[in-house]
Each structure stands twice: as C-alpha cells, then as structure tokens.
Amino acid sequence: QVQLVESGGGLVQPGGSLRLSCAASGSLFSFNGWYRQAPGKERELVAQITSSGNTYYASSVKGRFTISRDNAKNTVYLQMNSLKPEDTAVYYCWGLGEHDYWGQGTQVTVSS
C-alpha cells in the first residue's frame, strides 16, 4: 500500500510563494496531482502531471502554480507563486493506482 506524505504548507502573505512536496513510499503513479479544499467548499483539482510529464492546471492557478515530479525521489512538487487569499485551503496530494490514493493534507493559509 503506497502512502503519500505532504509537506511544505504554512502561512504566507499575499503575493508570496510556497513549495509543497509529496513523498510516495513507493513508485509514483502514472497520474499524480494536487487537490485542495477550502472551508465549506468541495475538493477541487489544482494540477495534475503524468508519468511522461504532461500537465494540467485549473484555470484559477494557471500561470502561478507549477507541478513537477522527480521519479528518482518518488516525489511530486507544487510550486505556488503570487499566492492569493483565495488559495487558502488544505492541499492534498493524489495518485491514481488501482484506486485513488490520498495524502493526509497540508494547510496553506494566505493572509496578511
């Protein structure tokens, strides 16, 4: 059973940057990504990356966030720049294997 462990969340001022990491206990999946869930809202896809490096971004983060993966380290990253208060949420790492795999989540708070 592969486990996904996120790190890198925290409190940042608007306009600031954070980098989230997601370490897998085994090999990364063909599809990996990041979701987020804000209070009172549904969980939403933020970014996705395939094993070949193809990426997808939600329109709300396009141009500000970058997803990447290091297969040698079994780690997926989410570089978040120009952060806005509306980016505040719990961010979850996700992987698609024989079923969906989820991390425990990491809190990102954007506030002055």
Phi and psi in radians as a Rosetta constraint file:
Dihedral C 1 N 2 CA 2 C 2 CIRCULARHARMONIC -1.312 0.35
Dihedral N 2 CA 2 C 2 N 3 CIRCULARHARMONIC 2.391 0.35
Dihedral C 2 N 3 CA 3 C 3 CIRCULARHARMONIC -1.957 0.35
Dihedral N 3 CA 3 C 3 N 4 CIRCULARHARMONIC 2.500 0.35
Dihedral C 3 N 4 CA 4 C 4 CIRCULARHARMONIC -2.011 0.35
Dihedral N 4 CA 4 C 4 N 5 CIRCULARHARMONIC 2.242 0.35
Dihedral C 4 N 5 CA 5 C 5 CIRCULARHARMONIC -2.186 0.35
Dihedral N 5 CA 5 C 5 N 6 CIRCULARHARMONIC 2.053 0.35
Dihedral C 5 N 6 CA 6 C 6 CIRCULARHARMONIC -1.578 0.35
Dihedral N 6 CA 6 C 6 N 7 CIRCULARHARMONIC 2.710 0.35
Dihedral C 6 N 7 CA 7 C 7 CIRCULARHARMONIC -2.694 0.35
Dihedral N 7 CA 7 C 7 N 8 CIRCULARHARMONIC 2.880 0.35
Dihedral C 7 N 8 CA 8 C 8 CIRCULARHARMONIC 1.847 0.35
Dihedral N 8 CA 8 C 8 N 9 CIRCULARHARMONIC -0.058 0.35
Dihedral C 8 N 9 CA 9 C 9 CIRCULARHARMONIC -1.263 0.35
Dihedral N 9 CA 9 C 9 N 10 CIRCULARHARMONIC 3.047 0.35
Dihedral C 9 N 10 CA 10 C 10 CIRCULARHARMONIC 2.797 0.35
Dihedral N 10 CA 10 C 10 N 11 CIRCULARHARMONIC -2.896 0.35
Dihedral C 10 N 11 CA 11 C 11 CIRCULARHARMONIC -1.780 0.35
Dihedral N 11 CA 11 C 11 N 12 CIRCULARHARMONIC 2.290 0.35
Dihedral C 11 N 12 CA 12 C 12 CIRCULARHARMONIC -2.476 0.35
Dihedral N 12 CA 12 C 12 N 13 CIRCULARHARMONIC 2.619 0.35
Dihedral C 12 N 13 CA 13 C 13 CIRCULARHARMONIC -1.374 0.35
Dihedral N 13 CA 13 C 13 N 14 CIRCULARHARMONIC 2.704 0.35
Dihedral C 13 N 14 CA 14 C 14 CIRCULARHARMONIC -0.942 0.35
Dihedral N 14 CA 14 C 14 N 15 CIRCULARHARMONIC 2.388 0.35
Dihedral C 14 N 15 CA 15 C 15 CIRCULARHARMONIC 1.581 0.35
Dihedral N 15 CA 15 C 15 N 16 CIRCULARHARMONIC -0.160 0.35
Dihedral C 15 N 16 CA 16 C 16 CIRCULARHARMONIC -1.454 0.35
Dihedral N 16 CA 16 C 16 N 17 CIRCULARHARMONIC -3.069 0.35
Dihedral C 16 N 17 CA 17 C 17 CIRCULARHARMONIC -2.292 0.35
Dihedral N 17 CA 17 C 17 N 18 CIRCULARHARMONIC 2.669 0.35
Dihedral C 17 N 18 CA 18 C 18 CIRCULARHARMONIC -2.526 0.35
Dihedral N 18 CA 18 C 18 N 19 CIRCULARHARMONIC 2.667 0.35
Dihedral C 18 N 19 CA 19 C 19 CIRCULARHARMONIC -2.156 0.35
Dihedral N 19 CA 19 C 19 N 20 CIRCULARHARMONIC 2.102 0.35
Dihedral C 19 N 20 CA 20 C 20 CIRCULARHARMONIC -1.625 0.35
Dihedral N 20 CA 20 C 20 N 21 CIRCULARHARMONIC 2.528 0.35
Dihedral C 20 N 21 CA 21 C 21 CIRCULARHARMONIC -2.158 0.35
Dihedral N 21 CA 21 C 21 N 22 CIRCULARHARMONIC 2.576 0.35
Dihedral C 21 N 22 CA 22 C 22 CIRCULARHARMONIC -2.336 0.35
Dihedral N 22 CA 22 C 22 N 23 CIRCULARHARMONIC 1.923 0.35
Dihedral C 22 N 23 CA 23 C 23 CIRCULARHARMONIC -1.716 0.35
Dihedral N 23 CA 23 C 23 N 24 CIRCULARHARMONIC 2.235 0.35
Dihedral C 23 N 24 CA 24 C 24 CIRCULARHARMONIC -1.702 0.35
Dihedral N 24 CA 24 C 24 N 25 CIRCULARHARMONIC 2.479 0.35
Dihedral C 24 N 25 CA 25 C 25 CIRCULARHARMONIC -1.310 0.35
Dihedral N 25 CA 25 C 25 N 26 CIRCULARHARMONIC -0.272 0.35
Dihedral C 25 N 26 CA 26 C 26 CIRCULARHARMONIC -2.277 0.35
Dihedral N 26 CA 26 C 26 N 27 CIRCULARHARMONIC -2.763 0.35
Dihedral C 26 N 27 CA 27 C 27 CIRCULARHARMONIC -1.194 0.35
Dihedral N 27 CA 27 C 27 N 28 CIRCULARHARMONIC 2.619 0.35
Dihedral C 27 N 28 CA 28 C 28 CIRCULARHARMONIC -1.173 0.35
Dihedral N 28 CA 28 C 28 N 29 CIRCULARHARMONIC 2.789 0.35
Dihedral C 28 N 29 CA 29 C 29 CIRCULARHARMONIC -1.516 0.35
Dihedral N 29 CA 29 C 29 N 30 CIRCULARHARMONIC 2.973 0.35
Dihedral C 29 N 30 CA 30 C 30 CIRCULARHARMONIC -1.109 0.35
Dihedral N 30 CA 30 C 30 N 31 CIRCULARHARMONIC -0.610 0.35
Dihedral C 30 N 31 CA 31 C 31 CIRCULARHARMONIC -2.105 0.35
Dihedral N 31 CA 31 C 31 N 32 CIRCULARHARMONIC 2.204 0.35
Dihedral C 31 N 32 CA 32 C 32 CIRCULARHARMONIC -2.306 0.35
Dihedral N 32 CA 32 C 32 N 33 CIRCULARHARMONIC 2.715 0.35
Dihedral C 32 N 33 CA 33 C 33 CIRCULARHARMONIC -2.960 0.35
Dihedral N 33 CA 33 C 33 N 34 CIRCULARHARMONIC -3.042 0.35
Dihedral C 33 N 34 CA 34 C 34 CIRCULARHARMONIC -2.235 0.35
Dihedral N 34 CA 34 C 34 N 35 CIRCULARHARMONIC 2.342 0.35
Dihedral C 34 N 35 CA 35 C 35 CIRCULARHARMONIC -2.026 0.35
Dihedral N 35 CA 35 C 35 N 36 CIRCULARHARMONIC 2.886 0.35
Dihedral C 35 N 36 CA 36 C 36 CIRCULARHARMONIC -2.511 0.35
Dihedral N 36 CA 36 C 36 N 37 CIRCULARHARMONIC 2.691 0.35
Dihedral C 36 N 37 CA 37 C 37 CIRCULARHARMONIC -2.423 0.35
Dihedral N 37 CA 37 C 37 N 38 CIRCULARHARMONIC 2.054 0.35
Dihedral C 37 N 38 CA 38 C 38 CIRCULARHARMONIC -1.603 0.35
Dihedral N 38 CA 38 C 38 N 39 CIRCULARHARMONIC 2.755 0.35
Dihedral C 38 N 39 CA 39 C 39 CIRCULARHARMONIC -0.973 0.35
Dihedral N 39 CA 39 C 39 N 40 CIRCULARHARMONIC 2.261 0.35
Dihedral C 39 N 40 CA 40 C 40 CIRCULARHARMONIC 1.356 0.35
Dihedral N 40 CA 40 C 40 N 41 CIRCULARHARMONIC 0.076 0.35
Dihedral C 40 N 41 CA 41 C 41 CIRCULARHARMONIC -2.106 0.35
Dihedral N 41 CA 41 C 41 N 42 CIRCULARHARMONIC 2.837 0.35
Dihedral C 41 N 42 CA 42 C 42 CIRCULARHARMONIC -1.363 0.35
Dihedral N 42 CA 42 C 42 N 43 CIRCULARHARMONIC 2.719 0.35
Dihedral C 42 N 43 CA 43 C 43 CIRCULARHARMONIC -1.184 0.35
Dihedral N 43 CA 43 C 43 N 44 CIRCULARHARMONIC 2.384 0.35
Dihedral C 43 N 44 CA 44 C 44 CIRCULARHARMONIC -2.270 0.35
Dihedral N 44 CA 44 C 44 N 45 CIRCULARHARMONIC 2.608 0.35
Dihedral C 44 N 45 CA 45 C 45 CIRCULARHARMONIC -1.286 0.35
Dihedral N 45 CA 45 C 45 N 46 CIRCULARHARMONIC 2.279 0.35
Dihedral C 45 N 46 CA 46 C 46 CIRCULARHARMONIC -1.738 0.35
Dihedral N 46 CA 46 C 46 N 47 CIRCULARHARMONIC -0.903 0.35
Dihedral C 46 N 47 CA 47 C 47 CIRCULARHARMONIC -2.749 0.35
Dihedral N 47 CA 47 C 47 N 48 CIRCULARHARMONIC 2.685 0.35
Dihedral C 47 N 48 CA 48 C 48 CIRCULARHARMONIC -2.474 0.35
Dihedral N 48 CA 48 C 48 N 49 CIRCULARHARMONIC 2.584 0.35
Dihedral C 48 N 49 CA 49 C 49 CIRCULARHARMONIC -2.457 0.35
Dihedral N 49 CA 49 C 49 N 50 CIRCULARHARMONIC 2.441 0.35
Dihedral C 49 N 50 CA 50 C 50 CIRCULARHARMONIC -1.670 0.35
Dihedral N 50 CA 50 C 50 N 51 CIRCULARHARMONIC 3.001 0.35
Dihedral C 50 N 51 CA 51 C 51 CIRCULARHARMONIC -1.112 0.35
Dihedral N 51 CA 51 C 51 N 52 CIRCULARHARMONIC -0.441 0.35
Dihedral C 51 N 52 CA 52 C 52 CIRCULARHARMONIC -1.554 0.35
Dihedral N 52 CA 52 C 52 N 53 CIRCULARHARMONIC -0.022 0.35
Dihedral C 52 N 53 CA 53 C 53 CIRCULARHARMONIC 1.674 0.35
Dihedral N 53 CA 53 C 53 N 54 CIRCULARHARMONIC 0.066 0.35
Dihedral C 53 N 54 CA 54 C 54 CIRCULARHARMONIC -1.228 0.35
Dihedral N 54 CA 54 C 54 N 55 CIRCULARHARMONIC 2.444 0.35
Dihedral C 54 N 55 CA 55 C 55 CIRCULARHARMONIC -2.182 0.35
Dihedral N 55 CA 55 C 55 N 56 CIRCULARHARMONIC 2.734 0.35
Dihedral C 55 N 56 CA 56 C 56 CIRCULARHARMONIC -2.406 0.35
Dihedral N 56 CA 56 C 56 N 57 CIRCULARHARMONIC 2.467 0.35
Dihedral C 56 N 57 CA 57 C 57 CIRCULARHARMONIC -2.289 0.35
Dihedral N 57 CA 57 C 57 N 58 CIRCULARHARMONIC 2.502 0.35
Dihedral C 57 N 58 CA 58 C 58 CIRCULARHARMONIC -1.132 0.35
Dihedral N 58 CA 58 C 58 N 59 CIRCULARHARMONIC 2.581 0.35
Dihedral C 58 N 59 CA 59 C 59 CIRCULARHARMONIC -1.059 0.35
Dihedral N 59 CA 59 C 59 N 60 CIRCULARHARMONIC -0.513 0.35
Dihedral C 59 N 60 CA 60 C 60 CIRCULARHARMONIC -1.230 0.35
Dihedral N 60 CA 60 C 60 N 61 CIRCULARHARMONIC -0.311 0.35
Dihedral C 60 N 61 CA 61 C 61 CIRCULARHARMONIC -2.068 0.35
Dihedral N 61 CA 61 C 61 N 62 CIRCULARHARMONIC -0.096 0.35
Dihedral C 61 N 62 CA 62 C 62 CIRCULARHARMONIC -1.026 0.35
Dihedral N 62 CA 62 C 62 N 63 CIRCULARHARMONIC 2.310 0.35
Dihedral C 62 N 63 CA 63 C 63 CIRCULARHARMONIC 1.547 0.35
Dihedral N 63 CA 63 C 63 N 64 CIRCULARHARMONIC -0.218 0.35
Dihedral C 63 N 64 CA 64 C 64 CIRCULARHARMONIC -2.002 0.35
Dihedral N 64 CA 64 C 64 N 65 CIRCULARHARMONIC -0.600 0.35
Dihedral C 64 N 65 CA 65 C 65 CIRCULARHARMONIC -1.889 0.35
Dihedral N 65 CA 65 C 65 N 66 CIRCULARHARMONIC 2.587 0.35
Dihedral C 65 N 66 CA 66 C 66 CIRCULARHARMONIC -2.353 0.35
Dihedral N 66 CA 66 C 66 N 67 CIRCULARHARMONIC 2.194 0.35
Dihedral C 66 N 67 CA 67 C 67 CIRCULARHARMONIC -1.753 0.35
Dihedral N 67 CA 67 C 67 N 68 CIRCULARHARMONIC 2.483 0.35
Dihedral C 67 N 68 CA 68 C 68 CIRCULARHARMONIC -2.612 0.35
Dihedral N 68 CA 68 C 68 N 69 CIRCULARHARMONIC 2.918 0.35
Dihedral C 68 N 69 CA 69 C 69 CIRCULARHARMONIC -2.494 0.35
Dihedral N 69 CA 69 C 69 N 70 CIRCULARHARMONIC 2.541 0.35
Dihedral C 69 N 70 CA 70 C 70 CIRCULARHARMONIC -2.092 0.35
Dihedral N 70 CA 70 C 70 N 71 CIRCULARHARMONIC 1.738 0.35
Dihedral C 70 N 71 CA 71 C 71 CIRCULARHARMONIC -1.141 0.35
Dihedral N 71 CA 71 C 71 N 72 CIRCULARHARMONIC -0.527 0.35
Dihedral C 71 N 72 CA 72 C 72 CIRCULARHARMONIC -1.173 0.35
Dihedral N 72 CA 72 C 72 N 73 CIRCULARHARMONIC -0.528 0.35
Dihedral C 72 N 73 CA 73 C 73 CIRCULARHARMONIC -1.762 0.35
Dihedral N 73 CA 73 C 73 N 74 CIRCULARHARMONIC 0.015 0.35
Dihedral C 73 N 74 CA 74 C 74 CIRCULARHARMONIC 0.905 0.35
Dihedral N 74 CA 74 C 74 N 75 CIRCULARHARMONIC 0.791 0.35
Dihedral C 74 N 75 CA 75 C 75 CIRCULARHARMONIC -2.332 0.35
Dihedral N 75 CA 75 C 75 N 76 CIRCULARHARMONIC 2.431 0.35
Dihedral C 75 N 76 CA 76 C 76 CIRCULARHARMONIC -1.989 0.35
Dihedral N 76 CA 76 C 76 N 77 CIRCULARHARMONIC 2.459 0.35
Dihedral C 76 N 77 CA 77 C 77 CIRCULARHARMONIC -2.099 0.35
Dihedral N 77 CA 77 C 77 N 78 CIRCULARHARMONIC 2.704 0.35
Dihedral C 77 N 78 CA 78 C 78 CIRCULARHARMONIC -2.339 0.35
Dihedral N 78 CA 78 C 78 N 79 CIRCULARHARMONIC 1.857 0.35
Dihedral C 78 N 79 CA 79 C 79 CIRCULARHARMONIC -1.523 0.35
Dihedral N 79 CA 79 C 79 N 80 CIRCULARHARMONIC 2.130 0.35
Dihedral C 79 N 80 CA 80 C 80 CIRCULARHARMONIC -2.046 0.35
Dihedral N 80 CA 80 C 80 N 81 CIRCULARHARMONIC 2.030 0.35
Dihedral C 80 N 81 CA 81 C 81 CIRCULARHARMONIC -2.024 0.35
Dihedral N 81 CA 81 C 81 N 82 CIRCULARHARMONIC 2.872 0.35
Dihedral C 81 N 82 CA 82 C 82 CIRCULARHARMONIC 0.853 0.35
Dihedral N 82 CA 82 C 82 N 83 CIRCULARHARMONIC 0.855 0.35
Dihedral C 82 N 83 CA 83 C 83 CIRCULARHARMONIC -1.157 0.35
Dihedral N 83 CA 83 C 83 N 84 CIRCULARHARMONIC 2.539 0.35
Dihedral C 83 N 84 CA 84 C 84 CIRCULARHARMONIC -2.107 0.35
Dihedral N 84 CA 84 C 84 N 85 CIRCULARHARMONIC 2.745 0.35
Dihedral C 84 N 85 CA 85 C 85 CIRCULARHARMONIC -0.957 0.35
Dihedral N 85 CA 85 C 85 N 86 CIRCULARHARMONIC -0.581 0.35
Dihedral C 85 N 86 CA 86 C 86 CIRCULARHARMONIC -1.265 0.35
Dihedral N 86 CA 86 C 86 N 87 CIRCULARHARMONIC -0.092 0.35
Dihedral C 86 N 87 CA 87 C 87 CIRCULARHARMONIC -1.447 0.35
Dihedral N 87 CA 87 C 87 N 88 CIRCULARHARMONIC -0.119 0.35
Dihedral C 87 N 88 CA 88 C 88 CIRCULARHARMONIC -1.068 0.35
Dihedral N 88 CA 88 C 88 N 89 CIRCULARHARMONIC 2.178 0.35
Dihedral C 88 N 89 CA 89 C 89 CIRCULARHARMONIC -3.107 0.35
Dihedral N 89 CA 89 C 89 N 90 CIRCULARHARMONIC 2.992 0.35
Dihedral C 89 N 90 CA 90 C 90 CIRCULARHARMONIC -1.556 0.35
Dihedral N 90 CA 90 C 90 N 91 CIRCULARHARMONIC 2.213 0.35
Dihedral C 90 N 91 CA 91 C 91 CIRCULARHARMONIC -1.779 0.35
Dihedral N 91 CA 91 C 91 N 92 CIRCULARHARMONIC 2.287 0.35
Dihedral C 91 N 92 CA 92 C 92 CIRCULARHARMONIC -2.046 0.35
Dihedral N 92 CA 92 C 92 N 93 CIRCULARHARMONIC 2.353 0.35
Dihedral C 92 N 93 CA 93 C 93 CIRCULARHARMONIC -1.437 0.35
Dihedral N 93 CA 93 C 93 N 94 CIRCULARHARMONIC 2.526 0.35
Dihedral C 93 N 94 CA 94 C 94 CIRCULARHARMONIC -2.407 0.35
Dihedral N 94 CA 94 C 94 N 95 CIRCULARHARMONIC 2.546 0.35
Dihedral C 94 N 95 CA 95 C 95 CIRCULARHARMONIC -2.505 0.35
Dihedral N 95 CA 95 C 95 N 96 CIRCULARHARMONIC 2.521 0.35
Dihedral C 95 N 96 CA 96 C 96 CIRCULARHARMONIC -1.880 0.35
Dihedral N 96 CA 96 C 96 N 97 CIRCULARHARMONIC 1.911 0.35
Dihedral C 96 N 97 CA 97 C 97 CIRCULARHARMONIC -2.025 0.35
Dihedral N 97 CA 97 C 97 N 98 CIRCULARHARMONIC -2.281 0.35
Dihedral C 97 N 98 CA 98 C 98 CIRCULARHARMONIC -1.230 0.35
Dihedral N 98 CA 98 C 98 N 99 CIRCULARHARMONIC -0.261 0.35
Dihedral C 98 N 99 CA 99 C 99 CIRCULARHARMONIC -2.671 0.35
Dihedral N 99 CA 99 C 99 N 100 CIRCULARHARMONIC 3.137 0.35
Dihedral C 99 N 100 CA 100 C 100 CIRCULARHARMONIC -1.277 0.35
Dihedral N 100 CA 100 C 100 N 101 CIRCULARHARMONIC 2.367 0.35
Dihedral C 100 N 101 CA 101 C 101 CIRCULARHARMONIC -1.973 0.35
Dihedral N 101 CA 101 C 101 N 102 CIRCULARHARMONIC 2.435 0.35
Dihedral C 101 N 102 CA 102 C 102 CIRCULARHARMONIC -2.276 0.35
Dihedral N 102 CA 102 C 102 N 103 CIRCULARHARMONIC 2.547 0.35
Dihedral C 102 N 103 CA 103 C 103 CIRCULARHARMONIC -1.449 0.35
Dihedral N 103 CA 103 C 103 N 104 CIRCULARHARMONIC -3.135 0.35
Dihedral C 103 N 104 CA 104 C 104 CIRCULARHARMONIC -1.458 0.35
Dihedral N 104 CA 104 C 104 N 105 CIRCULARHARMONIC -0.242 0.35
Dihedral C 104 N 105 CA 105 C 105 CIRCULARHARMONIC 1.696 0.35
Dihedral N 105 CA 105 C 105 N 106 CIRCULARHARMONIC 2.608 0.35
Dihedral C 105 N 106 CA 106 C 106 CIRCULARHARMONIC -2.392 0.35
Dihedral N 106 CA 106 C 106 N 107 CIRCULARHARMONIC 2.349 0.35
Dihedral C 106 N 107 CA 107 C 107 CIRCULARHARMONIC -1.405 0.35
Dihedral N 107 CA 107 C 107 N 108 CIRCULARHARMONIC 2.302 0.35
Dihedral C 107 N 108 CA 108 C 108 CIRCULARHARMONIC -2.103 0.35
Dihedral N 108 CA 108 C 108 N 109 CIRCULARHARMONIC 2.131 0.35
Dihedral C 108 N 109 CA 109 C 109 CIRCULARHARMONIC -2.136 0.35
Dihedral N 109 CA 109 C 109 N 110 CIRCULARHARMONIC 2.158 0.35
Dihedral C 109 N 110 CA 110 C 110 CIRCULARHARMONIC -1.953 0.35
Dihedral N 110 CA 110 C 110 N 111 CIRCULARHARMONIC 1.917 0.35
Dihedral C 110 N 111 CA 111 C 111 CIRCULARHARMONIC -2.777 0.35
Dihedral N 111 CA 111 C 111 N 112 CIRCULARHARMONIC 2.589 0.35
